[in-house]
Amino acid sequence: MRGMGNMQGMMKQMQKMQKQMAEAQEELGTQHFEGVAGGGMVKVTVSGHKEVINVALDATVVDPEDIEMLQDLIVIATNDAMKKAEETTNSTMGQFTKGLNLPGMF
């Protein structure tokens, strides 16, 4: 029955890790990440939950004759913000799976 104590200890550790992961995910959700394009003329802010919060455009980038450029800049800035959010998520959540060798986990 000696193994049961180890199993209970491991279960307690897993519960503690689950709680810490939930807290880390909640904290990530409160963070904001800004992506920029066009030398800062287009800024997109996303949350740690990867939701677009804000899009800010410099008036000089709005050219009715070149809507495609503005669309491209918005996509670039959004992807930049999402990349920053993803990198922070991977860094933060990766600490919980480090050494576990679980495929598909962060």
N, C-alpha and C positions, 0 to 999 in steps of 0.2 A: 504493500500500500504506500510505499515511499514515493512512488511516482505521482500519486494523487496530489500531494503537497506541491510538487513542481507544476502540475497542471493548473491548480488553483492560482498559484502565483503568476503563471503565464496568462491566465484569463484576466486577472486583475490588471496586469500590465497592458493587455490588449484594450481593456475598457478605458484605462487611463489614456492610452494613445488615441483611441477613438474620440474621447472628449477633447484632447488637445488638437486633433485634426479639425474637429467641428469649430473650435474657437479660432483656429488659424484661418479657416475658410470664411468665417464671419468677418474677421479682421481684414482679410483680402478684399472682401466686398465693399468695405468702407473706403478703400484706397482709390485714388484717381490717377489715371495715366494719360499723358498728353502726347499725341503724335502731331508732327508738323510737316508741312510741305511748302514748296515755293518760298523758301527762305523765311518761313514763319508767317506767310500771308494767309495760310490755311492751317487752322488748329482744330484737332478733334480730341475730345476728352472722353475716355471710357472708364467704367468702374472695374473693379477687380472681378466682377461677375460678367465682364465683357459685354456690357450694355453701353451704347453710345449715350452720353450724358449731354454733350454740348458740341456744336460745330460753330466755330468763329471764323468769319471771313473778313479779310481786309478789303475795304471798298475798291481798292485799285485792282484787285484780282477779278472783279465782276465785270466781264466784258461781254455784252450781248452778242457780239460777233464771234466769240470763241468760247461757247458753253462747254465744249469738249475738254478744253484745258482745265477749266474749273472742276469738272467732274473727275478728271484724272487726278488732280491735286487732292480732292476730297478722299478718293480711294486710297491714295498714297498715305495721307495723314491718318486715315482710319486704320490701315494695315500697320503703320508704325506704332500707333497707340495699342493695338491689339497684341503686337509682338512684345511690347514692354510689359503688358499685363500678363501674358503667357510666361515670359521669362521669370517674372516675380513669383507667379503661381508655382512654376516648376521648382524654383529655388526654395520657396517656403514649404511646399508640400513634400518635396523630395526628401527632406530631413526625416520624415516619418517612414519612408519606404527604403531608406538607405540600407544596403546590406541584405534586404529581404529577397531580392531577385524575383520580383513579381512582375511578369510581363504585362504591359499596358497600364501600369500604375505610374502616373506622373512622370 
